[in-house]
Amino acid sequence: MKNYEKFFTTKLCVFIIIFFSILAILSSRYVYNYDLINQDSDKYIAFAKDLKNYFTLPQQVALRFFPHVLVFLISNIFSISTEFTFLFLNYFLFFLLAVICFFYFKQNKIDNILSLSLTGVAIFGNYAILYNIFNFFQLLDLFTYIFIILYLIFIFQNKP
């Protein structure tokens, strides 16, 4: 076993992923400063505030049904704002995606340092930060990525 393999334990790698996720979230809140309303966010908010808006919204928004229903339910059950619910779910799913991605690589017998590096490349690229963290109203992308990785894990665990 090499020295770096002893140092980069699974716990340390998960800590590093969470640390850089927090750093990415905090920096995205201050780096990007344009108005999300110009990117269909007003439509996502309207849908999550009142599900009847499904019938009046453009098709590309209305077909993204699951995240909006989830936001609607959580915000109404816990009496918190729709915007904060979007923000909370987005950050939670981003953490979850990063950790699941790391363990996906580990499942395929890739050592910790390489799994950590691959996760960093996959999760912390410009596209991921810009669209998955900054525009927190587009929850469907994060759900999709998580489900794809979980599906791949399921396939590899159950291959004949």
N, C-alpha and C positions, 0 to 999 in steps of 0.2 A: 504494500500500500504506500502510495506516494504521500509526501508531507501535505500537499494541498488538499488531498482527499481526506486527511484527518482533520484539517482545519474547517473545510466547508461541509459541515454536518447538515443534515436535512433541516434541523431547527434554525441554524444560522442562515441557510438559504431562504427559508420562509420569512425570517425576520428581514433579510435584505430586500426581498420582494415587497413586503408590506411597507418598509421604510421608503423605498423608491416610489411605491404607489402613492403614499402620502405626499411625498415631495412633488410628484407629477400633478396631483390634485391641487395642492397649494399653489404651485407655480402657474397652473392653467387658469386659476382664478384671477391672477394678476397680469399675466402676459397677454391674453386675448381679451380685447375690450370692445368688440363690435356687438351690435344689437342682435340677439337671437330671434327676435320677432321677424326679422327679415328672412329667416330661414325656416319658415313654417311653424315656428314654436307657438305662435298664438293659436294655431289650429290644434296642435297637440294639447295645449292647456285647455282649450274649449272642449275638446273631446273628453278629457279626463275629469273636467268639472261637471259635465252633463252628458251622459251617454246618449241622450236623444240627438245630440249633434251629429251622431253617426250618419244620419240621413241627409244632412246638409253640407257635410265636408267633402272636399275633393277625394277621389278614390284612393290616391296614394296615402292619404292620412287615415281614411276610414278603414282600410284593410289592415292597418297595424293595430289590431283590436286588443290583443292580450295585454300589452303593457299599460294601455290606457284604462282598461277595466281594473287591473291590479292597482294602479295609482288611485283610481276612483274609490275602490274598496278600502285601501289603507288610509287614505286621507279622511274618509268619512267615518271609519271605525275609530280611529285615534284622534279625530278632530284636529288635524294639522293641515296646513295649507297644501294645495296641490303642487305648487312650485317646490316646496321643501320635500315633499314626498318623491317627486322626480329626482331631485338632487340626492337624497338619501339612497334611493334604490340604485341610482347610477353609480355612486361611489361604492356601495356594497357589492354590486355586480362586477365592478372593475377589480376590486380586491379578489373576489371569488374567481374571476376569469384568470387572473395572474397565478393564483395558487393552483387552480385546476390544471392550467397549462404546464406548470412546473412538474406536478405529479404525473401528468401524461407522459412527459419525457422520461421521468424516472421509471415509470412502469415499463417502458421499452428498454430498460437496462442501460440507460445512459447515466453516467456518473453525475454527481451533484453539480460540479462546476460547469460542466457542459450544459446540463439541464437549466441551470441558472442563466447562463449566457443565451441559450436559445429562447428562454422565456423573455429575457430582456429585449432581444431583437424582435420577437413577435408582439410583445405587449407595449413596449415603450417607444415605438416608432412615431414619427410625426403624425401619420394618419390616425393611429390609435389614440394619441393624446388629443388631437384636434377634434375628432368626431365622437370618440367614446367618452371622453371626460368633459371637454368644454361644452359641447352641445348635449347637455344631459337630458334633453327631452326626447332624444332618439334611443330609447331603451331597447328597442327591438334588435338592434345590432348586437348589443352585449348578450342578450338572451340567445340569439342565434349562434354566436361564437361558443358560448358555454354548452349549448345543446350539441353542437357539432363535436366538440372535444369529448363530451360524455358519451356520445354515440361511438366515437372511435375507440374509447376505452372499453366500452361494452363489446364491440366487435372483436378487439384483440384478446379480451379475456375469455370469450366464448368461441374462439375459432376451433374447428374440429381437429 
